[in-house]
Amino acid sequence: MYFWAEATQAGENTWKPIYHFFVYSMIEGTHDVFFHAYVVNGLDSVIWSGVMPIEIEGKKRVYGEFVSDASFSPENIANVTPLAYCSVEY
């Protein structure tokens, strides 16, 4: 899995992260994958998390986008780190 995140304007004076991901499965068959996104602040505390289900077939690639439902003040943008991982149900 590869992912990157970018900040976009959420309101008049707020921003939200948008996650872009690229998942490739090497396992045969169809299975459910869950994209887990979260934001960590400078104190190593999770300040937001979200999960999005993805259906993927073996040996196929999936590109997707996960738009956060959270919004943060502009002061937080320099002190947060977007992180993500995938989990698989067989």
C-alpha positions as CSV (number, residue, x, y, z in Angstrom):
1,M,0.0,0.0,0.0
2,Y,1.1,3.5,-0.8
3,F,-0.7,6.6,0.5
4,W,-0.2,10.3,0.7
5,A,-2.3,13.0,2.3
6,E,-2.9,16.6,1.6
7,A,-4.6,19.4,3.4
8,T,-7.6,21.1,1.9
9,Q,-9.8,23.9,3.1
10,A,-12.8,22.6,5.1
11,G,-14.5,25.8,6.1
12,E,-13.8,29.5,6.4
13,N,-10.8,29.1,8.7
14,T,-10.3,25.3,8.9
15,W,-8.6,22.5,7.0
16,K,-9.1,18.8,6.7
17,P,-6.9,16.0,5.4
18,I,-7.6,14.1,2.2
19,Y,-5.9,10.7,1.9
20,H,-5.1,9.2,-1.5
21,F,-4.2,5.5,-1.6
22,F,-3.0,2.8,-3.9
23,V,-3.5,-0.8,-2.8
24,Y,-2.2,-3.9,-4.6
25,S,-3.3,-7.4,-3.5
26,M,-1.1,-10.4,-4.2
27,I,-3.6,-12.8,-2.6
28,E,-5.9,-14.7,-5.0
29,G,-9.7,-14.2,-4.6
30,T,-11.9,-11.4,-3.4
31,H,-11.6,-10.1,0.1
32,D,-12.4,-7.0,2.1
33,V,-9.7,-4.4,2.9
34,F,-10.2,-1.6,5.3
35,F,-8.3,1.7,4.9
36,H,-7.5,3.1,8.4
37,A,-6.6,6.8,8.4
38,Y,-5.6,8.8,11.4
39,V,-3.9,12.1,12.4
40,V,-1.3,12.3,15.2
41,N,-0.4,15.5,16.9
42,G,3.1,16.6,18.1
43,L,2.5,14.8,21.5
44,D,2.0,11.4,19.8
45,S,-1.8,11.5,20.5
46,V,-4.3,10.4,17.9
47,I,-6.6,13.4,17.4
48,W,-8.7,11.9,14.6
49,S,-9.3,8.5,13.0
50,G,-11.5,7.0,10.4
51,V,-12.1,3.7,8.5
52,M,-13.2,3.1,4.9
53,P,-14.0,-0.3,3.5
54,I,-12.5,-1.3,0.2
55,E,-13.3,-4.4,-1.9
56,I,-10.4,-5.7,-3.8
57,E,-9.8,-8.8,-6.0
58,G,-6.5,-10.7,-5.9
59,K,-3.8,-9.5,-8.3
60,K,-5.6,-6.2,-8.9
61,R,-4.8,-2.6,-8.0
62,V,-7.2,-0.1,-6.4
63,Y,-6.7,3.6,-6.3
64,G,-8.9,5.6,-3.9
65,E,-9.5,8.7,-1.9
66,F,-10.7,9.0,1.7
67,V,-11.9,12.5,2.6
68,S,-11.8,13.2,6.4
69,D,-14.9,14.3,8.2
70,A,-12.8,16.2,10.7
71,S,-11.7,19.8,10.5
72,F,-8.7,21.5,12.2
73,S,-7.6,25.0,12.9
74,P,-4.8,26.4,10.7
75,E,-2.4,26.5,13.7
76,N,-2.5,22.6,13.8
77,I,-1.2,22.0,10.3
78,A,2.5,22.3,11.2
79,N,2.2,20.0,14.2
80,V,0.2,17.0,12.9
81,T,1.2,13.9,11.0
82,P,-1.3,11.9,8.8
83,L,-0.8,8.2,9.0
84,A,-2.6,5.2,7.5
85,Y,-2.6,1.4,7.2
86,C,-4.7,-1.3,5.7
87,S,-6.2,-4.4,7.3
88,V,-7.6,-7.4,5.5
89,E,-10.5,-9.8,6.2
90,Y,-10.3,-13.1,4.4
